[in-house]
Amino acid sequence: MLESLRSLLPGKVSTAPADLEAHGKDEGYPLKQPPLAVVYAEKLSDVQAALAWARENRVPVIPFGAGTSLEGQLIPQGQALSLDLSRMNRILQIAPEDFLAVVEPGLTRKALNEALKGTGLFFPVDPGADASLGGMAATNASGTTTVRYGGMRPNVLALQVVLVNGEVLELGRGVRKTSAGYDLKDLFIGSEGTLGVITRLTLRLHPLPEHVHTLRVFFGELEAAAQAAYSVMASGLPVARLELVDARGIAAINRYLERNYPEKPALFVEFHSSTREALQAESELALGLMQAAGALSVSTAYTQEERTAQWEARHQAYWALVNLYPGKAYLSTDSAVPLSKMPALVAYASRLLAEMDLPGSILGHVGDGNFHSLVVFEPGEAKAEAFSEQLVEHTLALGGTCTGEHGVGLRKKKFLPKEHGPALLWMRQIKRLFDPEGLLNPGKIFD
């Protein structure tokens, strides 16, 4: 069977053990399962050929970007073909005058921003990992800058997607807004490869901020830091980044990156502005709000190097915690609630970790009402999953969602009936409409 695939795509099919292993796992799900083979697509016709072979042989297909997803989106649930799009990594167009770029799905966000140097523009969505832009769209990724610039959905203007039958659809337009019919483009963003394969993206670019002010603000208690974050957001200030890191996370960062931050709960804050006067006024008001909420000390990152070091610390927090507990297993939750409920949920998560005697760290994008609990546990131990389930139940009771940015994959699908109710049946019907034989990433989002 694979010989026919190799004949169809010469030099682009691999069954090497290292390739199979790399394509049967992601960054966060505990189980691994290698695919039947890996196809390295280099152009649109390669994607169509792989899908045609999959239809003929009734073999499921899992689109693959950089492998940085966290919820099991890439794990085969039986025999499957991994369709690797990393070689489709060209920049097709940069149009500074229209604030957009057209790229292939395998291009990473760092590579795009490197290419944008000198244009005065950047692509803001920053999930931490150097993920592929196609994969970021497939999971509707977001990150530290989402509070100001939004996640993938508002920053993708148009998509080219290939359906399982080989048909190519052009969805959306390279404009800021449109009212022309159903918004099928947004249907594919966050679909995790279950409806079609993304083969081109038109992305919205933003001007680089003229003035940037970056702070680290430390608190005596985690709840005080969370409440201060809410106060800043409730003030209406145009915050660009607002991140929470608890004391354990700061301690892990100090050890992993050889920093000397005070080992107390912290808010990492950044403002972007077009004028120095506006930036100073906004920063002073935010600082006053945080001091009123109990801030103990404040550090300012003055230079670009200092700012880069601060956000490196935030992005490396997960690996810093992993380094503290070698040989353990790890689970990262993804809770998001209405902003006013965020401080209460942070406090609940912290209490629950203590009650269940689970080492862990709470950090995340509290300006969006979204944070992560990084839980450490013994391999095979059930307590971490029990913690996650209780936290999700409480999150839903507060009007929140089981996933703010990681996506559903395998781990979160058990929560969708409670979150969506009868709407889940309509999602299943949409899946059947686009993929009647269930060949596109089966077992993800739905059983």
Secondary structure, 3 states (H helix, E strand, C coil): CHHHHHHHCCCCEECCHHHHHHCCCCCCCCCCCCCCEEEECCCHHHHHHHHHHHHHHCCCEEEECCCCCCCCCCCCCCCCEEEECCCCCCEEEEEHHHCEEEECCCCEHHHHHHHCCCCCEECCCCCCCCCEHHHHHHCCCCCCCHHHHCCHHHHEEEEEEECCCCCEEEEECCCCCCCCCCCHHHHHCCCCCCCCEEEEEEEECEECCCEEEEEEEEECCHHHHHHHHHHHHHCCCCEEEEEEECHHHHHHHHHHHCCCCCCCCEEEEEEEECCHHHHHHHHHHHHHHHHHCCEEEEEEECCHHHHHHHHHHHHCHHHHHHHHCCCCEEEECCEECCHHHHHHHHHHHHHHHHHCCCCEEEEECHHHCEEEEEEEECCCCCHHHHHHHHHHHHHHHCCCECCCCCCCCCCCHHHHHHHHCCHHHHHHHHHHHHCCCCCECCCCCCC
